Amino acid sequence: MDKKAFLDMVDYLKGKHVFVQTHNFPDPDAIGAGFGLVGLLKHYGVSAVLCYVGQIDRVNTKKMTELCRITIYPENELPEEMKEEDPVICVDSQKGGGNIRDLPGDEIACIDHHPLIEGENYRYLDVRKVGSCSTLIAEYYSELSIEPDELTATALLYGLKMDTMHFTRGVTAEDIEMFSYLFPYASENILTELSGNNMEFKDLRAYGSAIENIFVYDRIGFAGIPFACPDAQIAVVADFILSLEEVDVAVLYASRPDGIKFSVRSETVAVDAGKLIAGALSGIGSGGGHSFMAGGLIPRENLEGLGELKDQAIRERFLNWLKMKNV
């Protein structure tokens, strides 16, 4: 981290109404990182509101907010109105990305671990390739010699574990180092409670639909869910499809009122998930992300471009892009 640049930003924020915004439908990593940043700013006398767009729709994420006593507000329940001049810090997301809605405030800073979106200007920018955004926030505590309290350390550690799928996906040396740093401060009891009973009965419907509709082509698994699913649920089912022995790349998508939402997973170095979805949806939608996991959307107004056989058209778009790239 750039200490001077961060502390200069902190000085700029003093006396202002500050908001820390996660990506839409935040997961444990986004919430942990945002919660950690709010606590860090508080140490310097800056009060900030943690907020998001969408819903917190996974059992484990809801439990995390309750057990770690995290206050986070949906956009329509903010404790104070967000004005155009109010500073916004994007965490685990970047303005211009497909997974964050542009709220009225001024996005003056960004802390993220996804590939950098070029062309956006920030007063403070920290985008690095690590396994989780919680890793970056934990590093701030370490570098600034600020000891995290138990709940903050627990939230950061849990976000780190979940976004790296328990250290099996996208892990870097920094993630391991920050796990070691956070562990002595975290609550083992809360972490244990968060590890169990993380599925609701209604989740089985999405799994069942994906199982019924799965197609595998040369180690690429496609599954469509014909009803609306939250972002987090789509991502979890994509991970489930990827766990099949016959699948190296999983493409999971669900029909929603706003269009068709995608989640892509890859466990082979031959296929970059972010590039795959961006290329496959080019001209009809948008997408991007990491080499191992990515997301995207075909907006409702563009669905006619898929024709009547939408599932077939989707598979062809992904397979044709891979063929064009000789993958």
N, C-alpha and C positions, 0 to 999 in steps of 0.2 A: 504494500500500500504506500501511497504518497502521503506521509503524515502532514506535511505542511499544507498541501492542497486540501486535505480533509479538514484540518483545523481552521483553515481560511473559510471553508464553506460553513463550518459550525458558527464562526463569528458572524457570517452573513445572515444566518438563520435566526440569530438572537432577536427576540422581540417580535417575531413574525408568527403567523398562523401556519404551521408546518404540517404537511400530510405525507405519510409514507404509504405508497400504493403498491400492492402486489399485483401479479397477473390475475386475470379473471379466474373464478373458481379455484381459489388458492389451495395448494397442497401443503403438506407439512414443511417442506423446505422453504417455500415462499413465506409461510406464516412464521416459522422459526427465525428466518433471517430478518423479516420485518420487525418482529417483536424484539429481537436482539438489538437492532438499530435504534428503535424507539428508546430502549433502555440506555443505550450508549449516549444518545443525544441528551437524555435527561441528566446524565452525569455532568454534562457541560452546561446545564441550565436551559436547555432547549426543550420545550414541550411539543410533542408531535402526536398526531392521530394516525393510527394504523387503519387502512381501509382497503376495500376491494370492490369489484363488480361481479355479480353472479351469486353463487351460493357456496356455502361450505357443506358439501354433500356426502362426504365419506365418514363412516363411523370413526375411524382412527383419527381423522382430522378434528372432528367435533370433540372427541375425548381429549385430544391434545390441548385444545383451547380451554377446556374445563379444568383439566388437571394442572396445567401450567399457568392458569389464571390469566389468560391472554385476552385483552380487550381489543376487538377488531370490529370495525363497522362496515356494513354494506353501504353502497353509495347513497341509498335512499334513507339511511338512518344516521347520517353523520351528526355528531353533537353540535356542530356549527357549520354554517353554510360555507362551502368552498368558493372563493372568489378568484377571478382571473389572475390577480397579483399574488395569490398565496403560493408559496413554494411547495412543489411536489417532488419527492424522491422516489424514483422507480426502483423497486427491489425485485430481483429474480425476473425481470422483464425490462423491455425497452420501448420507449415511445416509437410509434410506427410499426410495432410488432403486431401480429395477428391475434395475440392472446391478451391484449390489454386495451381497454376502452379509454378514449381521450376524455378525461374529466376537465372541468373548467380551469383548474389551477395551472401554474406554470412549472413544467417539468424541468427543474434546474439541475438535477443530479440523477445518476444512474449507477447502481451497483448490481452486477449481473454476471452469470457464468455461461450464458448462451453466446453464440457467435455474434459479433458486433454488427449492428445495423448501421451502415454508412450513411452519412449525410445529415445526421441529427447532432444538434449542438447542446452541450450541457456546461454548466459552470463547474461541475465536478463529475468525472467519469472514471469508473473502475470496472472494466469488463475483462475477466480472465477465464481461461479454460481450466476449470476444476470440476470436481464431481458434484458439488452443491454450492448454492449461494450462501448457505449457512457457514460453510468453510471460510468464506471471505469475511463475514461478520465476526466470526470467532477470531480470525487473525487480527482484526481491528482491536479487539479486547487485549489480545496478547501483545501486539506491537505498542499499544498505548499504555500498557501496564495497568489495565483496569480489570480487577477481578470480577467475573460475572457472578451474579447471585445464583442460587440453586435452580430456580425455575427457568432463568434465562439459559443457563448452561444445558439444562435438560431439553429445552425446546430446540436449541441449536444442534445438540447431539442427535436428537431424534430426526430433525430435518435432514441432517447429513446422512444418517443411516438409510432413511427412506429414499432419498433421491439417488443414492448409489446402489439401491437394492441390496442393502446390507453388505456393501463393499464388494459387489460383484459387477458393477457397471460404471464405466467412466471414472474410475478411481485414480487420483493422482497422489503424489507424495505429500502435497499440502493437506489433502483430506485426512490422510493417516496421521499427520503431525497434529492437526487440529482436533482429531478424535482423542489423541493422547492428552492434549492440553485441556479439553473440556471434561474428560471422564472424572477426574477427582472432584469436580464441582457439582456434577449432575446427581440427580436422585435415581438410585437404582430401583427403588420401589415404583416410581412413576414409569420408568422405562419398561419395567416388567409388565405393568398393567396395560401399557400401550401396545404391547406385543400380542395380546390375546383378544379374541372376539371382535375382529375387525370387519365382519361382513354382516349385512342385514339380509333377511329372507328375500326382500324384493330384488336384491342383487342377482339372485339365481336366475331371474328371467333373462337378464342380459347375457349371462354365461350360456344359458340354454339356447338362446337364439343364435349366438355366435357358433356354437357347436353344430347346430342344424344347418347353418349356411356356409360352413367353411369349405374353401377350395384351395388345393395346394398345387402349384405349378413350379416345378424345378426348385424346390425348397423355399418358395415364397408362398406364405399362407395369407389368403384373403378371407375376410368374414364381414358380412354386413348385418347390422341390427336395424330392423325396420321401424323402430320407434325411438323416441327421444331419450337420450342418456346424458347425464352430466359429463363434463370433460374428464373428471377424475375416474369415473366408472369406465369410460372408453379406454383410458390409458391402462387401467388395471386388467381389462379383458385382453388388450393387446399384448401385455406381458404374459398372460395365460396362454395365448396362441403361440407366442414365441417359445414357450417352454416345451412344446412338442418336439420330439426327436427329429421329425421330418422337416422342421421349419427353421430357417436361418434368418428370414425376414418376415415380419408380420405387418399386414396392412388391415387395420380395423376401422370401420366407419359406421356411423349411425345417422339416421334421418332425423332432422330436428326442424322446428318451425323456421329457423333462419337459414336452413340449407342442409348440407351433409358435412358432418364433422369427422375428421380423420385423426388417427393416432398410428404412427409407424414406429416399429422397433427393428433394430438390426443387431445381430451378434457376429457378423462377419465383416472383416476389414474391406472386403470387396465392394460392399454397398454402404454408402453414406446415407443414413436415413433423412437427414436434412436436405441434401441435394436431390435425393430421390423424390420426395414429396413436392419440393419446389418445381422440379422439372415435370413431373407427372401432372400437376395441376396448373401448369403455366397456360395462361390465356383463358382459363375458366374459373380459377380460384387462386388461393395463395397458401403458402406453407413454408416451413423451415424449422430448424432446430439443431440439435447435436448430431454427430455422426451415428450415434447409437439409439437416439430417440428423437422424434419430431412430431409436429402436429400441423394440421391445415384445415381449410374450409372451402367448400364450394358454396357460395352464397345462393340463396333461393332463386334469385333472378337469373342465375346462369344455369340452372338445372336442365332447362330445355336443350341445352347444348349436348347433353348426354344421350338424348334420344329416349325411346321407349324402354330399351333394355339397359337400364342404368348400371346394374351390377356388372354386366359384361363390358360396358364401355369403361367403367372404372378400372377393371382388371387390365383391359387392353392398354389404357393410358400408362399404367405403371410398367407393364411388361414391355411395351414399345420403347419407353424411355431407357429401360435397362438394356434392351437390344441395341439401341442407338449408341449407348455408351460401352457396348461390348462387354457387358457384365453377365 
